[in-house]
Amino acid sequence: MTSPPRLVIAAPSSGAGKTTVATGLMAAFAGRGLAVSPHKVGPDYIDPGYHALATGRPGRNLDAYMCGTGLIAPLFAHGSRGCDLAVVEGVMGLYDGAADQGELASTAQVAKLLKAPVVLVVDASSQSRSVAALVHGFASWDPGVRIGGVILNKVATDRHEHLLREALGESGVPVLGVLRRAPAVATPSRHLGLVPVAERQAQAVEAVAAQAEQVRAGCDMDALLALARSAPPLPAQPWSPELEPVAGRPVVAVAGGAAFTFSYAEHAELLTAAGAQVVPFDPLRDEELPDGTRGLVIGGGFPEMYGSELSANARLRKAVAELAASGAPVAAECAGLLYLARSLDGQPMCGVLDADARMSQRLTLGYRDAVAVSDSPLAAAGTRMRGHEFHRTVLEPGAGPSPAWGLRQPGTRVEGFVQGGVHASYVHTHWAAVPQAARRFTEFCAR
């Protein structure tokens, strides 16, 4: 049994201010001296970066589609072990989840799996008494979801606040905070959402500090903490990255820096448990791979924003190409796929794959049910994994002679590349659901 005090921060829809409120709460409670465990529902990589900045702990994802409902509570218990409080930021609207899958992967489902009270963040601009009907509807829709309070965001004036509080007075859902419009707390966005922390650094620190101050000034922090402490014990054993380690401790280089910011904390933990020496490197700055590199992991990010810099680092591009040509294991997802291509928007990349990438106006977004088509260091043919695509780029061709995955939705298609030791694909996966992938990859590195 695990009993960390916990809150889920949700909203009726995207754009209501969940990230601002959740990050502000994390930072404000951390400022009180509490050890705060940050979590994010769904496959988002960017928000957890702000959560980590606010708390000093890794931001962790809780994705019921990719990891399965049975892993949500164990992954939560793993991340929150030893903490005084856990704050979970939701995804989209409270009841929105995987398309055509009912409540699967919704914030509501995760809240129920965690037995956690929900705080509903409502964009109160352009409404007054109607807010009561909105909150009533969300609070009564699913009896298994406990909405313990409301934080009203983007409130215009004292008069506006009075009208909102009066309307909600009869709803039975307490108002736990009122936040005015505040430009200082805003975080800039672009084609795939917020700009990651790694690209903003000092500005991100200032924004998180402003969010914490806004939350402290506008929210009843004691009432929120009391609500978190009302959560019942959670019958879950913490997830553990326990794998039989391979011999030799092979060096696995993991791409990072501003161009490659998308990763799940559990991946490095699993590689380490499997016996690898995980060594980060920055393709924007480092001209060589780490000494003794036997395998390479290149996750997602924004190479399209740094195409010229990545292209200019010709020594590293050559080193990556030589490593891949040697047959060493290389696992590349999305941004990593683009980096291994021949070119990105006309600029030379590593040239490992006979494919060219370019920016597109079309957003590709959604969960994927994938089956490994070809044997690779990541998965044997026939292995099923669930993943997620999220990009505004196009790769031509989209699959090699030996594709990485067969995808069942939308439509049926093959995708990605397996050649030698390379497994490259647009599909992001969460290895906590398939820890044998980390063990298999490390074993190939040790050969």
Rosetta blueprint (number, residue, H / E / L):
1 M L
2 T E
3 S L
4 P L
5 P L
6 R E
7 L E
8 V E
9 I E
10 A E
11 A L
12 P L
13 S L
14 S L
15 G L
16 A L
17 G L
18 K H
19 T H
20 T H
21 V H
22 A H
23 T H
24 G H
25 L H
26 M H
27 A H
28 A H
29 F H
30 A H
31 G H
32 R L
33 G L
34 L L
35 A L
36 V E
37 S E
38 P E
39 H E
40 K E
41 V E
42 G L
43 P L
44 D L
45 Y L
46 I H
47 D H
48 P H
49 G H
50 Y H
51 H H
52 A H
53 L H
54 A H
55 T H
56 G L
57 R L
58 P L
59 G L
60 R E
61 N E
62 L E
63 D L
64 A H
65 Y H
66 M H
67 C H
68 G L
69 T H
70 G H
71 L H
72 I H
73 A H
74 P H
75 L H
76 F H
77 A H
78 H H
79 G H
80 S H
81 R L
82 G L
83 C L
84 D L
85 L E
86 A E
87 V E
88 V E
89 E E
90 G L
91 V L
92 M L
93 G L
94 L L
95 Y L
96 D L
97 G L
98 A L
99 A L
100 D L
101 Q L
102 G L
103 E L
104 L L
105 A L
106 S L
107 T H
108 A H
109 Q H
110 V H
111 A H
112 K H
113 L H
114 L H
115 K L
116 A L
117 P L
118 V E
119 V E
120 L E
121 V E
122 V E
123 D E
124 A L
125 S L
126 S L
127 Q L
128 S L
129 R L
130 S H
131 V H
132 A H
133 A H
134 L H
135 V H
136 H H
137 G H
138 F H
139 A H
140 S H
141 W H
142 D L
143 P L
144 G L
145 V L
146 R L
147 I E
148 G E
149 G E
150 V E
151 I E
152 L E
153 N E
154 K E
155 V E
156 A L
157 T L
158 D H
159 R H
160 H H
161 E H
162 H H
163 L H
164 L H
165 R H
166 E H
167 A H
168 L H
169 G L
170 E L
171 S L
172 G L
173 V L
174 P L
175 V E
176 L E
177 G E
178 V E
179 L E
180 R E
181 R L
182 A L
183 P H
184 A H
185 V H
186 A L
187 T L
188 P L
189 S E
190 R E
191 H L
192 L L
193 G E
194 L E
195 V L
196 P L
197 V H
198 A H
199 E H
200 R H
201 Q L
202 A H
203 Q H
204 A H
205 V H
206 E H
207 A H
208 V H
209 A H
210 A H
211 Q H
212 A H
213 E H
214 Q H
215 V H
216 R H
217 A H
218 G H
219 C E
220 D L
221 M H
222 D H
223 A H
224 L H
225 L H
226 A H
227 L H
228 A H
229 R H
230 S L
231 A L
232 P L
233 P L
234 L E
235 P L
236 A L
237 Q L
238 P L
239 W L
240 S L
241 P L
242 E L
243 L L
244 E L
245 P L
246 V L
247 A L
248 G L
249 R L
250 P L
251 V E
252 V E
253 A E
254 V E
255 A E
256 G L
257 G L
258 A L
259 A L
260 F L
261 T L
262 F E
263 S L
264 Y L
265 A H
266 E H
267 H H
268 A H
269 E H
270 L H
271 L H
272 T H
273 A H
274 A L
275 G L
276 A L
277 Q E
278 V E
279 V E
280 P E
281 F E
282 D L
283 P L
284 L L
285 R L
286 D L
287 E L
288 E L
289 L L
290 P L
291 D L
292 G L
293 T E
294 R E
295 G E
296 L E
297 V E
298 I E
299 G L
300 G E
301 G L
302 F L
303 P H
304 E H
305 M H
306 Y L
307 G H
308 S H
309 E H
310 L H
311 S H
312 A H
313 N L
314 A H
315 R H
316 L H
317 R H
318 K H
319 A H
320 V H
321 A H
322 E H
323 L H
324 A H
325 A H
326 S L
327 G L
328 A L
329 P L
330 V E
331 A E
332 A E
333 E E
334 C L
335 A H
336 G H
337 L H
338 L H
339 Y H
340 L H
341 A L
342 R L
343 S E
344 L E
345 D L
346 G L
347 Q E
348 P E
349 M L
350 C L
351 G L
352 V L
353 L L
354 D L
355 A L
356 D E
357 A E
358 R E
359 M E
360 S E
361 Q E
362 R E
363 L E
364 T E
365 L E
366 G E
367 Y E
368 R E
369 D E
370 A E
371 V E
372 A E
373 V L
374 S L
375 D L
376 S L
377 P L
378 L L
379 A L
380 A L
381 A L
382 G L
383 T L
384 R E
385 M E
386 R E
387 G E
388 H E
389 E E
390 F E
391 H E
392 R E
393 T E
394 V E
395 L E
396 E E
397 P L
398 G L
399 A E
400 G L
401 P L
402 S L
403 P L
404 A L
405 W E
406 G E
407 L E
408 R L
409 Q L
410 P L
411 G L
412 T L
413 R E
414 V E
415 E E
416 G E
417 F E
418 V E
419 Q E
420 G L
421 G L
422 V E
423 H E
424 A E
425 S E
426 Y L
427 V L
428 H E
429 T E
430 H L
431 W H
432 A H
433 A H
434 V L
435 P L
436 Q H
437 A H
438 A H
439 R H
440 R H
441 F H
442 T H
443 E H
444 F H
445 C H
446 A H
447 R L
